[in-house]
Amino acid sequence: MAAQRSGKAATNHPSYLSTGEVAGLLSVSPKTVSRWAKEGKLPFMKTLGGHRRYPEAEIRELADELRQEPTA
């Protein structure tokens, strides 16, 4: 995580993850993450440069849910 700047208190802005970071958390390839986003399966926002960023809290929650599913 980046250090706080100017000694200001941290704000409550949501944290976002890159496609590669999401891929690592979900144990899938970055292409799969991009495909799921296009299909509406993952929430995301686009940066001004056109890159997808995924809300960290929601992705971590999804990753936790996937780990808890029975493998029957």
PDB file of N, CA, C, O and CB in Angstrom:
ATOM      1  N   MET A   1       0.832  -1.184   0.000  1.00  0.00           N
ATOM      2  CA  MET A   1       0.000   0.000   0.000  1.00  0.00           C
ATOM      3  C   MET A   1       0.876   1.246   0.000  1.00  0.00           C
ATOM      4  O   MET A   1       1.982   1.235   0.540  1.00  0.00           O
ATOM      5  CB  MET A   1      -0.946  -0.001   1.208  1.00  0.00           C
ATOM      6  N   ALA A   2       0.392   2.284  -0.588  1.00  0.00           N
ATOM      7  CA  ALA A   2       1.149   3.522  -0.649  1.00  0.00           C
ATOM      8  C   ALA A   2       1.108   4.235   0.697  1.00  0.00           C
ATOM      9  O   ALA A   2       0.134   4.122   1.442  1.00  0.00           O
ATOM     10  CB  ALA A   2       0.605   4.433  -1.756  1.00  0.00           C
ATOM     11  N   ALA A   3       2.147   4.951   0.993  1.00  0.00           N
ATOM     12  CA  ALA A   3       2.205   5.718   2.236  1.00  0.00           C
ATOM     13  C   ALA A   3       1.278   6.921   2.132  1.00  0.00           C
ATOM     14  O   ALA A   3       1.007   7.420   1.040  1.00  0.00           O
ATOM     15  CB  ALA A   3       3.656   6.172   2.543  1.00  0.00           C
ATOM     16  N   GLN A   4       0.803   7.373   3.271  1.00  0.00           N
ATOM     17  CA  GLN A   4      -0.052   8.554   3.280  1.00  0.00           C
ATOM     18  C   GLN A   4       0.777   9.765   2.892  1.00  0.00           C
ATOM     19  O   GLN A   4       1.945   9.871   3.264  1.00  0.00           O
ATOM     20  CB  GLN A   4      -0.712   8.760   4.670  1.00  0.00           C
ATOM     21  N   ARG A   5       0.177  10.670   2.149  1.00  0.00           N
ATOM     22  CA  ARG A   5       0.891  11.859   1.701  1.00  0.00           C
ATOM     23  C   ARG A   5       0.571  13.048   2.589  1.00  0.00           C
ATOM     24  O   ARG A   5      -0.531  13.151   3.128  1.00  0.00           O
ATOM     25  CB  ARG A   5       0.543  12.177   0.249  1.00  0.00           C
ATOM     26  N   SER A   6       1.518  13.931   2.736  1.00  0.00           N
ATOM     27  CA  SER A   6       1.361  15.220   3.424  1.00  0.00           C
ATOM     28  C   SER A   6       0.910  15.086   4.866  1.00  0.00           C
ATOM     29  O   SER A   6       0.454  16.070   5.448  1.00  0.00           O
ATOM     30  CB  SER A   6       0.379  16.073   2.683  1.00  0.00           C
ATOM     31  N   GLY A   7       1.016  13.920   5.461  1.00  0.00           N
ATOM     32  CA  GLY A   7       0.623  13.747   6.842  1.00  0.00           C
ATOM     33  C   GLY A   7      -0.876  13.842   7.070  1.00  0.00           C
ATOM     34  O   GLY A   7      -1.320  13.896   8.217  1.00  0.00           O
ATOM     35  N   LYS A   8      -1.661  13.862   6.009  1.00  0.00           N
ATOM     36  CA  LYS A   8      -3.118  13.944   6.152  1.00  0.00           C
ATOM     37  C   LYS A   8      -3.669  12.587   6.556  1.00  0.00           C
ATOM     38  O   LYS A   8      -3.093  11.547   6.237  1.00  0.00           O
ATOM     39  CB  LYS A   8      -3.780  14.428   4.836  1.00  0.00           C
ATOM     40  N   ALA A   9      -4.785  12.612   7.257  1.00  0.00           N
ATOM     41  CA  ALA A   9      -5.446  11.363   7.648  1.00  0.00           C
ATOM     42  C   ALA A   9      -5.979  10.666   6.402  1.00  0.00           C
ATOM     43  O   ALA A   9      -6.349  11.313   5.422  1.00  0.00           O
ATOM     44  CB  ALA A   9      -6.598  11.631   8.663  1.00  0.00           C
ATOM     45  N   ALA A  10      -6.011   9.354   6.456  1.00  0.00           N
ATOM     46  CA  ALA A  10      -6.525   8.573   5.325  1.00  0.00           C
ATOM     47  C   ALA A  10      -7.999   8.902   5.115  1.00  0.00           C
ATOM     48  O   ALA A  10      -8.752   9.068   6.075  1.00  0.00           O
ATOM     49  CB  ALA A  10      -6.331   7.043   5.564  1.00  0.00           C
ATOM     50  N   THR A  11      -8.397   8.992   3.865  1.00  0.00           N
ATOM     51  CA  THR A  11      -9.798   9.241   3.545  1.00  0.00           C
ATOM     52  C   THR A  11     -10.510   7.912   3.365  1.00  0.00           C
ATOM     53  O   THR A  11      -9.871   6.862   3.309  1.00  0.00           O
ATOM     54  CB  THR A  11      -9.935  10.117   2.273  1.00  0.00           C
ATOM     55  N   ASN A  12     -11.815   7.957   3.274  1.00  0.00           N
ATOM     56  CA  ASN A  12     -12.607   6.749   3.145  1.00  0.00           C
ATOM     57  C   ASN A  12     -12.928   6.425   1.689  1.00  0.00           C
ATOM     58  O   ASN A  12     -13.987   5.873   1.391  1.00  0.00           O
ATOM     59  CB  ASN A  12     -13.885   6.887   3.936  1.00  0.00           C
ATOM     60  N   HIS A  13     -12.029   6.761   0.799  1.00  0.00           N
ATOM     61  CA  HIS A  13     -12.247   6.430  -0.600  1.00  0.00           C
ATOM     62  C   HIS A  13     -12.086   4.933  -0.787  1.00  0.00           C
ATOM     63  O   HIS A  13     -11.188   4.326  -0.202  1.00  0.00           O
ATOM     64  CB  HIS A  13     -11.273   7.207  -1.515  1.00  0.00           C
ATOM     65  N   PRO A  14     -12.958   4.326  -1.607  1.00  0.00           N
ATOM     66  CA  PRO A  14     -12.820   2.891  -1.825  1.00  0.00           C
ATOM     67  C   PRO A  14     -11.508   2.570  -2.534  1.00  0.00           C
ATOM     68  O   PRO A  14     -10.998   3.374  -3.314  1.00  0.00           O
ATOM     69  CB  PRO A  14     -14.003   2.358  -2.636  1.00  0.00           C
ATOM     70  N   SER A  15     -10.981   1.406  -2.256  1.00  0.00           N
ATOM     71  CA  SER A  15      -9.744   0.961  -2.867  1.00  0.00           C
ATOM     72  C   SER A  15     -10.080   0.090  -4.081  1.00  0.00           C
ATOM     73  O   SER A  15     -11.045  -0.674  -4.057  1.00  0.00           O
ATOM     74  CB  SER A  15      -8.864   0.184  -1.843  1.00  0.00           C
ATOM     75  N   TYR A  16      -9.282   0.213  -5.130  1.00  0.00           N
ATOM     76  CA  TYR A  16      -9.522  -0.547  -6.353  1.00  0.00           C
ATOM     77  C   TYR A  16      -8.322  -1.416  -6.694  1.00  0.00           C
ATOM     78  O   TYR A  16      -7.185  -1.084  -6.360  1.00  0.00           O
ATOM     79  CB  TYR A  16      -9.838   0.394  -7.515  1.00  0.00           C
ATOM     80  N   LEU A  17      -8.586  -2.530  -7.363  1.00  0.00           N
ATOM     81  CA  LEU A  17      -7.558  -3.473  -7.772  1.00  0.00           C
ATOM     82  C   LEU A  17      -7.426  -3.494  -9.286  1.00  0.00           C
ATOM     83  O   LEU A  17      -8.383  -3.213 -10.007  1.00  0.00           O
ATOM     84  CB  LEU A  17      -7.873  -4.874  -7.247  1.00  0.00           C
ATOM     85  N   SER A  18      -6.239  -3.826  -9.756  1.00  0.00           N
ATOM     86  CA  SER A  18      -6.017  -3.987 -11.193  1.00  0.00           C
ATOM     87  C   SER A  18      -6.493  -5.375 -11.622  1.00  0.00           C
ATOM     88  O   SER A  18      -6.793  -6.225 -10.783  1.00  0.00           O
ATOM     89  CB  SER A  18      -4.512  -3.782 -11.553  1.00  0.00           C
ATOM     90  N   THR A  19      -6.556  -5.589 -12.914  1.00  0.00           N
ATOM     91  CA  THR A  19      -6.954  -6.884 -13.459  1.00  0.00           C
ATOM     92  C   THR A  19      -6.030  -7.991 -12.960  1.00  0.00           C
ATOM     93  O   THR A  19      -6.503  -9.067 -12.593  1.00  0.00           O
ATOM     94  CB  THR A  19      -6.952  -6.843 -14.992  1.00  0.00           C
ATOM     95  N   GLY A  20      -4.738  -7.747 -12.943  1.00  0.00           N
ATOM     96  CA  GLY A  20      -3.779  -8.746 -12.489  1.00  0.00           C
ATOM     97  C   GLY A  20      -3.946  -9.089 -11.025  1.00  0.00           C
ATOM     98  O   GLY A  20      -3.820 -10.251 -10.638  1.00  0.00           O
ATOM     99  N   GLU A  21      -4.230  -8.081 -10.201  1.00  0.00           N
ATOM    100  CA  GLU A  21      -4.436  -8.322  -8.774  1.00  0.00           C
ATOM    101  C   GLU A  21      -5.690  -9.166  -8.535  1.00  0.00           C
ATOM    102  O   GLU A  21      -5.692 -10.064  -7.694  1.00  0.00           O
ATOM    103  CB  GLU A  21      -4.543  -6.990  -8.017  1.00  0.00           C
ATOM    104  N   VAL A  22      -6.751  -8.869  -9.279  1.00  0.00           N
ATOM    105  CA  VAL A  22      -7.987  -9.650  -9.169  1.00  0.00           C
ATOM    106  C   VAL A  22      -7.733 -11.085  -9.613  1.00  0.00           C
ATOM    107  O   VAL A  22      -8.205 -12.029  -8.979  1.00  0.00           O
ATOM    108  CB  VAL A  22      -9.121  -9.015 -10.016  1.00  0.00           C
ATOM    109  N   ALA A  23      -6.993 -11.246 -10.693  1.00  0.00           N
ATOM    110  CA  ALA A  23      -6.674 -12.590 -11.190  1.00  0.00           C
ATOM    111  C   ALA A  23      -5.959 -13.399 -10.113  1.00  0.00           C
ATOM    112  O   ALA A  23      -6.262 -14.576  -9.921  1.00  0.00           O
ATOM    113  CB  ALA A  23      -5.803 -12.508 -12.465  1.00  0.00           C
ATOM    114  N   GLY A  24      -5.023 -12.786  -9.415  1.00  0.00           N
ATOM    115  CA  GLY A  24      -4.300 -13.465  -8.350  1.00  0.00           C
ATOM    116  C   GLY A  24      -5.205 -13.861  -7.199  1.00  0.00           C
ATOM    117  O   GLY A  24      -5.092 -14.968  -6.672  1.00  0.00           O
ATOM    118  N   LEU A  25      -6.103 -12.969  -6.802  1.00  0.00           N
ATOM    119  CA  LEU A  25      -7.013 -13.256  -5.693  1.00  0.00           C
ATOM    120  C   LEU A  25      -7.994 -14.371  -6.030  1.00  0.00           C
ATOM    121  O   LEU A  25      -8.339 -15.183  -5.172  1.00  0.00           O
ATOM    122  CB  LEU A  25      -7.776 -12.005  -5.308  1.00  0.00           C
ATOM    123  N   LEU A  26      -8.442 -14.407  -7.284  1.00  0.00           N
ATOM    124  CA  LEU A  26      -9.444 -15.396  -7.689  1.00  0.00           C
ATOM    125  C   LEU A  26      -8.821 -16.643  -8.309  1.00  0.00           C
ATOM    126  O   LEU A  26      -9.539 -17.574  -8.676  1.00  0.00           O
ATOM    127  CB  LEU A  26     -10.414 -14.774  -8.671  1.00  0.00           C
ATOM    128  N   SER A  27      -7.514 -16.672  -8.428  1.00  0.00           N
ATOM    129  CA  SER A  27      -6.783 -17.815  -9.017  1.00  0.00           C
ATOM    130  C   SER A  27      -7.252 -18.141 -10.429  1.00  0.00           C
ATOM    131  O   SER A  27      -7.478 -19.301 -10.775  1.00  0.00           O
ATOM    132  CB  SER A  27      -6.943 -19.051  -8.138  1.00  0.00           C
ATOM    133  N   VAL A  28      -7.394 -17.090 -11.239  1.00  0.00           N
ATOM    134  CA  VAL A  28      -7.736 -17.244 -12.655  1.00  0.00           C
ATOM    135  C   VAL A  28      -6.785 -16.356 -13.458  1.00  0.00           C
ATOM    136  O   VAL A  28      -6.015 -15.586 -12.883  1.00  0.00           O
ATOM    137  CB  VAL A  28      -9.249 -16.866 -12.933  1.00  0.00           C
ATOM    138  N   SER A  29      -6.839 -16.462 -14.762  1.00  0.00           N
ATOM    139  CA  SER A  29      -5.969 -15.638 -15.604  1.00  0.00           C
ATOM    140  C   SER A  29      -6.545 -14.223 -15.740  1.00  0.00           C
ATOM    141  O   SER A  29      -7.747 -14.022 -15.564  1.00  0.00           O
ATOM    142  CB  SER A  29      -5.791 -16.287 -17.003  1.00  0.00           C
ATOM    143  N   PRO A  30      -5.690 -13.250 -16.051  1.00  0.00           N
ATOM    144  CA  PRO A  30      -6.196 -11.891 -16.300  1.00  0.00           C
ATOM    145  C   PRO A  30      -7.223 -11.849 -17.437  1.00  0.00           C
ATOM    146  O   PRO A  30      -8.152 -11.042 -17.398  1.00  0.00           O
ATOM    147  CB  PRO A  30      -5.033 -10.954 -16.628  1.00  0.00           C
ATOM    148  N   LYS A  31      -7.067 -12.699 -18.432  1.00  0.00           N
ATOM    149  CA  LYS A  31      -8.050 -12.733 -19.536  1.00  0.00           C
ATOM    150  C   LYS A  31      -9.417 -13.162 -19.032  1.00  0.00           C
ATOM    151  O   LYS A  31     -10.442 -12.661 -19.494  1.00  0.00           O
ATOM    152  CB  LYS A  31      -7.583 -13.689 -20.655  1.00  0.00           C
ATOM    153  N   THR A  32      -9.432 -14.102 -18.073  1.00  0.00           N
ATOM    154  CA  THR A  32     -10.708 -14.542 -17.498  1.00  0.00           C
ATOM    155  C   THR A  32     -11.356 -13.401 -16.734  1.00  0.00           C
ATOM    156  O   THR A  32     -12.568 -13.204 -16.826  1.00  0.00           O
ATOM    157  CB  THR A  32     -10.505 -15.759 -16.569  1.00  0.00           C
ATOM    158  N   VAL A  33     -10.571 -12.651 -15.986  1.00  0.00           N
ATOM    159  CA  VAL A  33     -11.103 -11.497 -15.244  1.00  0.00           C
ATOM    160  C   VAL A  33     -11.719 -10.501 -16.224  1.00  0.00           C
ATOM    161  O   VAL A  33     -12.826 -10.013 -15.995  1.00  0.00           O
ATOM    162  CB  VAL A  33      -9.982 -10.810 -14.397  1.00  0.00           C
ATOM    163  N   SER A  34     -11.019 -10.198 -17.303  1.00  0.00           N
ATOM    164  CA  SER A  34     -11.544  -9.256 -18.299  1.00  0.00           C
ATOM    165  C   SER A  34     -12.830  -9.776 -18.935  1.00  0.00           C
ATOM    166  O   SER A  34     -13.774  -9.015 -19.145  1.00  0.00           O
ATOM    167  CB  SER A  34     -10.495  -8.993 -19.386  1.00  0.00           C
ATOM    168  N   ARG A  35     -12.864 -11.056 -19.236  1.00  0.00           N
ATOM    169  CA  ARG A  35     -14.058 -11.648 -19.842  1.00  0.00           C
ATOM    170  C   ARG A  35     -15.235 -11.579 -18.874  1.00  0.00           C
ATOM    171  O   ARG A  35     -16.343 -11.220 -19.272  1.00  0.00           O
ATOM    172  CB  ARG A  35     -13.791 -13.111 -20.255  1.00  0.00           C
ATOM    173  N   TRP A  36     -15.001 -11.923 -17.599  1.00  0.00           N
ATOM    174  CA  TRP A  36     -16.074 -11.860 -16.607  1.00  0.00           C
ATOM    175  C   TRP A  36     -16.592 -10.434 -16.451  1.00  0.00           C
ATOM    176  O   TRP A  36     -17.792 -10.225 -16.272  1.00  0.00           O
ATOM    177  CB  TRP A  36     -15.586 -12.392 -15.256  1.00  0.00           C
ATOM    178  N   ALA A  37     -15.701  -9.463 -16.516  1.00  0.00           N
ATOM    179  CA  ALA A  37     -16.127  -8.068 -16.414  1.00  0.00           C
ATOM    180  C   ALA A  37     -17.014  -7.694 -17.605  1.00  0.00           C
ATOM    181  O   ALA A  37     -18.058  -7.064 -17.438  1.00  0.00           O
ATOM    182  CB  ALA A  37     -14.898  -7.128 -16.340  1.00  0.00           C
ATOM    183  N   LYS A  38     -16.588  -8.088 -18.805  1.00  0.00           N
ATOM    184  CA  LYS A  38     -17.385  -7.797 -20.010  1.00  0.00           C
ATOM    185  C   LYS A  38     -18.756  -8.454 -19.944  1.00  0.00           C
ATOM    186  O   LYS A  38     -19.740  -7.906 -20.440  1.00  0.00           O
ATOM    187  CB  LYS A  38     -16.646  -8.271 -21.268  1.00  0.00           C
ATOM    188  N   GLU A  39     -18.815  -9.647 -19.321  1.00  0.00           N
ATOM    189  CA  GLU A  39     -20.076 -10.385 -19.198  1.00  0.00           C
ATOM    190  C   GLU A  39     -20.939  -9.889 -18.043  1.00  0.00           C
ATOM    191  O   GLU A  39     -22.050 -10.379 -17.843  1.00  0.00           O
ATOM    192  CB  GLU A  39     -19.794 -11.859 -19.017  1.00  0.00           C
ATOM    193  N   GLY A  40     -20.433  -8.923 -17.284  1.00  0.00           N
ATOM    194  CA  GLY A  40     -21.200  -8.366 -16.179  1.00  0.00           C
ATOM    195  C   GLY A  40     -21.118  -9.181 -14.901  1.00  0.00           C
ATOM    196  O   GLY A  40     -21.904  -8.961 -13.979  1.00  0.00           O
ATOM    197  N   LYS A  41     -20.190 -10.109 -14.830  1.00  0.00           N
ATOM    198  CA  LYS A  41     -20.056 -10.963 -13.645  1.00  0.00           C
ATOM    199  C   LYS A  41     -19.223 -10.316 -12.546  1.00  0.00           C
ATOM    200  O   LYS A  41     -19.306 -10.729 -11.389  1.00  0.00           O
ATOM    201  CB  LYS A  41     -19.436 -12.288 -14.032  1.00  0.00           C
ATOM    202  N   LEU A  42     -18.421  -9.309 -12.887  1.00  0.00           N
ATOM    203  CA  LEU A  42     -17.591  -8.615 -11.910  1.00  0.00           C
ATOM    204  C   LEU A  42     -17.853  -7.117 -12.004  1.00  0.00           C
ATOM    205  O   LEU A  42     -17.946  -6.574 -13.105  1.00  0.00           O
ATOM    206  CB  LEU A  42     -16.086  -8.926 -12.135  1.00  0.00           C
ATOM    207  N   PRO A  43     -17.974  -6.439 -10.857  1.00  0.00           N
ATOM    208  CA  PRO A  43     -18.142  -4.986 -10.878  1.00  0.00           C
ATOM    209  C   PRO A  43     -16.805  -4.312 -11.212  1.00  0.00           C
ATOM    210  O   PRO A  43     -15.749  -4.776 -10.782  1.00  0.00           O
ATOM    211  CB  PRO A  43     -18.686  -4.475  -9.510  1.00  0.00           C
ATOM    212  N   PHE A  44     -16.856  -3.232 -11.971  1.00  0.00           N
ATOM    213  CA  PHE A  44     -15.631  -2.502 -12.289  1.00  0.00           C
ATOM    214  C   PHE A  44     -15.958  -1.074 -12.669  1.00  0.00           C
ATOM    215  O   PHE A  44     -17.108  -0.727 -12.937  1.00  0.00           O
ATOM    216  CB  PHE A  44     -14.862  -3.192 -13.423  1.00  0.00           C
ATOM    217  N   MET A  45     -14.918  -0.253 -12.685  1.00  0.00           N
ATOM    218  CA  MET A  45     -15.015   1.102 -13.227  1.00  0.00           C
ATOM    219  C   MET A  45     -13.844   1.250 -14.186  1.00  0.00           C
ATOM    220  O   MET A  45     -12.867   0.505 -14.099  1.00  0.00           O
ATOM    221  CB  MET A  45     -14.993   2.217 -12.083  1.00  0.00           C
ATOM    222  N   LYS A  46     -13.938   2.195 -15.088  1.00  0.00           N
ATOM    223  CA  LYS A  46     -12.834   2.420 -16.022  1.00  0.00           C
ATOM    224  C   LYS A  46     -12.113   3.710 -15.658  1.00  0.00           C
ATOM    225  O   LYS A  46     -12.732   4.713 -15.302  1.00  0.00           O
ATOM    226  CB  LYS A  46     -13.348   2.478 -17.485  1.00  0.00           C
ATOM    227  N   THR A  47     -10.791   3.658 -15.757  1.00  0.00           N
ATOM    228  CA  THR A  47      -9.993   4.849 -15.509  1.00  0.00           C
ATOM    229  C   THR A  47     -10.086   5.767 -16.724  1.00  0.00           C
ATOM    230  O   THR A  47     -10.630   5.380 -17.759  1.00  0.00           O
ATOM    231  CB  THR A  47      -8.514   4.478 -15.202  1.00  0.00           C
ATOM    232  N   LEU A  48      -9.561   6.971 -16.598  1.00  0.00           N
ATOM    233  CA  LEU A  48      -9.549   7.882 -17.741  1.00  0.00           C
ATOM    234  C   LEU A  48      -8.741   7.304 -18.895  1.00  0.00           C
ATOM    235  O   LEU A  48      -8.991   7.629 -20.056  1.00  0.00           O
ATOM    236  CB  LEU A  48      -8.981   9.242 -17.334  1.00  0.00           C
ATOM    237  N   GLY A  49      -7.780   6.452 -18.581  1.00  0.00           N
ATOM    238  CA  GLY A  49      -6.965   5.818 -19.614  1.00  0.00           C
ATOM    239  C   GLY A  49      -7.607   4.579 -20.211  1.00  0.00           C
ATOM    240  O   GLY A  49      -7.033   3.956 -21.105  1.00  0.00           O
ATOM    241  N   GLY A  50      -8.795   4.209 -19.730  1.00  0.00           N
ATOM    242  CA  GLY A  50      -9.523   3.076 -20.283  1.00  0.00           C
ATOM    243  C   GLY A  50      -9.225   1.734 -19.629  1.00  0.00           C
ATOM    244  O   GLY A  50      -9.648   0.693 -20.132  1.00  0.00           O
ATOM    245  N   HIS A  51      -8.504   1.748 -18.516  1.00  0.00           N
ATOM    246  CA  HIS A  51      -8.195   0.499 -17.816  1.00  0.00           C
ATOM    247  C   HIS A  51      -9.294   0.182 -16.811  1.00  0.00           C
ATOM    248  O   HIS A  51      -9.862   1.086 -16.198  1.00  0.00           O
ATOM    249  CB  HIS A  51      -6.823   0.590 -17.104  1.00  0.00           C
ATOM    250  N   ARG A  52      -9.591  -1.094 -16.644  1.00  0.00           N
ATOM    251  CA  ARG A  52     -10.586  -1.496 -15.655  1.00  0.00           C
ATOM    252  C   ARG A  52      -9.958  -1.537 -14.268  1.00  0.00           C
ATOM    253  O   ARG A  52      -8.814  -1.960 -14.100  1.00  0.00           O
ATOM    254  CB  ARG A  52     -11.189  -2.868 -16.015  1.00  0.00           C
ATOM    255  N   ARG A  53     -10.724  -1.091 -13.280  1.00  0.00           N
ATOM    256  CA  ARG A  53     -10.338  -1.197 -11.881  1.00  0.00           C
ATOM    257  C   ARG A  53     -11.535  -1.788 -11.145  1.00  0.00           C
ATOM    258  O   ARG A  53     -12.685  -1.426 -11.396  1.00  0.00           O
ATOM    259  CB  ARG A  53      -9.907   0.204 -11.277  1.00  0.00           C
ATOM    260  N   TYR A  54     -11.238  -2.699 -10.240  1.00  0.00           N
ATOM    261  CA  TYR A  54     -12.272  -3.477  -9.559  1.00  0.00           C
ATOM    262  C   TYR A  54     -12.314  -3.100  -8.081  1.00  0.00           C
ATOM    263  O   TYR A  54     -11.261  -2.976  -7.455  1.00  0.00           O
ATOM    264  CB  TYR A  54     -12.017  -4.996  -9.726  1.00  0.00           C
ATOM    265  N   PRO A  55     -13.511  -2.914  -7.503  1.00  0.00           N
ATOM    266  CA  PRO A  55     -13.602  -2.528  -6.089  1.00  0.00           C
ATOM    267  C   PRO A  55     -13.054  -3.635  -5.187  1.00  0.00           C
ATOM    268  O   PRO A  55     -13.557  -4.759  -5.191  1.00  0.00           O
ATOM    269  CB  PRO A  55     -15.064  -2.209  -5.708  1.00  0.00           C
ATOM    270  N   GLU A  56     -12.026  -3.306  -4.421  1.00  0.00           N
ATOM    271  CA  GLU A  56     -11.316  -4.305  -3.625  1.00  0.00           C
ATOM    272  C   GLU A  56     -12.230  -5.033  -2.643  1.00  0.00           C
ATOM    273  O   GLU A  56     -12.157  -6.257  -2.531  1.00  0.00           O
ATOM    274  CB  GLU A  56     -10.184  -3.649  -2.870  1.00  0.00           C
ATOM    275  N   ALA A  57     -13.082  -4.308  -1.936  1.00  0.00           N
ATOM    276  CA  ALA A  57     -13.940  -4.936  -0.927  1.00  0.00           C
ATOM    277  C   ALA A  57     -14.845  -5.990  -1.556  1.00  0.00           C
ATOM    278  O   ALA A  57     -14.998  -7.083  -1.010  1.00  0.00           O
ATOM    279  CB  ALA A  57     -14.788  -3.876  -0.211  1.00  0.00           C
ATOM    280  N   GLU A  58     -15.444  -5.668  -2.696  1.00  0.00           N
ATOM    281  CA  GLU A  58     -16.358  -6.607  -3.353  1.00  0.00           C
ATOM    282  C   GLU A  58     -15.608  -7.824  -3.913  1.00  0.00           C
ATOM    283  O   GLU A  58     -16.115  -8.944  -3.856  1.00  0.00           O
ATOM    284  CB  GLU A  58     -17.123  -5.897  -4.481  1.00  0.00           C
ATOM    285  N   ILE A  59     -14.429  -7.607  -4.441  1.00  0.00           N
ATOM    286  CA  ILE A  59     -13.652  -8.715  -5.003  1.00  0.00           C
ATOM    287  C   ILE A  59     -13.172  -9.637  -3.886  1.00  0.00           C
ATOM    288  O   ILE A  59     -13.217 -10.858  -4.032  1.00  0.00           O
ATOM    289  CB  ILE A  59     -12.446  -8.184  -5.818  1.00  0.00           C
ATOM    290  N   ARG A  60     -12.715  -9.067  -2.777  1.00  0.00           N
ATOM    291  CA  ARG A  60     -12.270  -9.899  -1.647  1.00  0.00           C
ATOM    292  C   ARG A  60     -13.435 -10.697  -1.061  1.00  0.00           C
ATOM    293  O   ARG A  60     -13.265 -11.847  -0.659  1.00  0.00           O
ATOM    294  CB  ARG A  60     -11.628  -9.022  -0.551  1.00  0.00           C
ATOM    295  N   GLU A  61     -14.615 -10.082  -1.015  1.00  0.00           N
ATOM    296  CA  GLU A  61     -15.809 -10.780  -0.530  1.00  0.00           C
ATOM    297  C   GLU A  61     -16.132 -11.961  -1.457  1.00  0.00           C
ATOM    298  O   GLU A  61     -16.435 -13.056  -0.984  1.00  0.00           O
ATOM    299  CB  GLU A  61     -17.023  -9.803  -0.445  1.00  0.00           C
ATOM    300  N   LEU A  62     -16.066 -11.739  -2.759  1.00  0.00           N
ATOM    301  CA  LEU A  62     -16.311 -12.799  -3.733  1.00  0.00           C
ATOM    302  C   LEU A  62     -15.285 -13.921  -3.578  1.00  0.00           C
ATOM    303  O   LEU A  62     -15.641 -15.099  -3.610  1.00  0.00           O
ATOM    304  CB  LEU A  62     -16.272 -12.234  -5.165  1.00  0.00           C
ATOM    305  N   ALA A  63     -14.032 -13.562  -3.413  1.00  0.00           N
ATOM    306  CA  ALA A  63     -12.977 -14.558  -3.247  1.00  0.00           C
ATOM    307  C   ALA A  63     -13.228 -15.400  -1.997  1.00  0.00           C
ATOM    308  O   ALA A  63     -13.033 -16.615  -2.023  1.00  0.00           O
ATOM    309  CB  ALA A  63     -11.598 -13.876  -3.164  1.00  0.00           C
ATOM    310  N   ASP A  64     -13.662 -14.765  -0.900  1.00  0.00           N
ATOM    311  CA  ASP A  64     -13.968 -15.493   0.327  1.00  0.00           C
ATOM    312  C   ASP A  64     -15.132 -16.456   0.111  1.00  0.00           C
ATOM    313  O   ASP A  64     -15.092 -17.595   0.576  1.00  0.00           O
ATOM    314  CB  ASP A  64     -14.293 -14.515   1.461  1.00  0.00           C
ATOM    315  N   GLU A  65     -16.175 -15.998  -0.598  1.00  0.00           N
ATOM    316  CA  GLU A  65     -17.326 -16.848  -0.886  1.00  0.00           C
ATOM    317  C   GLU A  65     -16.914 -18.053  -1.722  1.00  0.00           C
ATOM    318  O   GLU A  65     -17.366 -19.169  -1.469  1.00  0.00           O
ATOM    319  CB  GLU A  65     -18.414 -16.050  -1.610  1.00  0.00           C
ATOM    320  N   LEU A  66     -16.065 -17.833  -2.709  1.00  0.00           N
ATOM    321  CA  LEU A  66     -15.643 -18.939  -3.571  1.00  0.00           C
ATOM    322  C   LEU A  66     -14.817 -19.971  -2.799  1.00  0.00           C
ATOM    323  O   LEU A  66     -14.892 -21.167  -3.083  1.00  0.00           O
ATOM    324  CB  LEU A  66     -14.833 -18.405  -4.757  1.00  0.00           C
ATOM    325  N   ARG A  67     -14.035 -19.512  -1.831  1.00  0.00           N
ATOM    326  CA  ARG A  67     -13.229 -20.436  -1.017  1.00  0.00           C
ATOM    327  C   ARG A  67     -14.100 -21.274  -0.091  1.00  0.00           C
ATOM    328  O   ARG A  67     -13.719 -22.386   0.274  1.00  0.00           O
ATOM    329  CB  ARG A  67     -12.198 -19.660  -0.192  1.00  0.00           C
ATOM    330  N   GLN A  68     -15.279 -20.750   0.298  1.00  0.00           N
ATOM    331  CA  GLN A  68     -16.128 -21.444   1.254  1.00  0.00           C
ATOM    332  C   GLN A  68     -17.102 -22.420   0.597  1.00  0.00           C
ATOM    333  O   GLN A  68     -17.707 -23.237   1.292  1.00  0.00           O
ATOM    334  CB  GLN A  68     -16.893 -20.443   2.062  1.00  0.00           C
ATOM    335  N   GLU A  69     -17.268 -22.355  -0.725  1.00  0.00           N
ATOM    336  CA  GLU A  69     -18.199 -23.265  -1.391  1.00  0.00           C
ATOM    337  C   GLU A  69     -17.738 -24.696  -1.274  1.00  0.00           C
ATOM    338  O   GLU A  69     -16.548 -24.975  -1.420  1.00  0.00           O
ATOM    339  CB  GLU A  69     -18.359 -22.891  -2.855  1.00  0.00           C
ATOM    340  N   PRO A  70     -18.668 -25.624  -1.011  1.00  0.00           N
ATOM    341  CA  PRO A  70     -18.281 -27.035  -0.950  1.00  0.00           C
ATOM    342  C   PRO A  70     -17.846 -27.530  -2.320  1.00  0.00           C
ATOM    343  O   PRO A  70     -18.350 -27.069  -3.344  1.00  0.00           O
ATOM    344  CB  PRO A  70     -19.441 -27.894  -0.420  1.00  0.00           C
ATOM    345  N   THR A  71     -16.920 -28.458  -2.335  1.00  0.00           N
ATOM    346  CA  THR A  71     -16.400 -28.992  -3.601  1.00  0.00           C
ATOM    347  C   THR A  71     -16.998 -30.352  -3.923  1.00  0.00           C
ATOM    348  O   THR A  71     -16.330 -31.211  -4.499  1.00  0.00           O
ATOM    349  CB  THR A  71     -14.878 -29.098  -3.549  1.00  0.00           C
ATOM    350  N   ALA A  72     -18.256 -30.545  -3.549  1.00  0.00           N
ATOM    351  CA  ALA A  72     -18.920 -31.844  -3.764  1.00  0.00           C
ATOM    352  C   ALA A  72     -19.313 -32.046  -5.192  1.00  0.00           C
ATOM    353  O   ALA A  72     -19.880 -33.084  -5.536  1.00  0.00           O
ATOM    354  CB  ALA A  72     -20.142 -31.969  -2.894  1.00  0.00           C
TER     355      ALA A  72
END
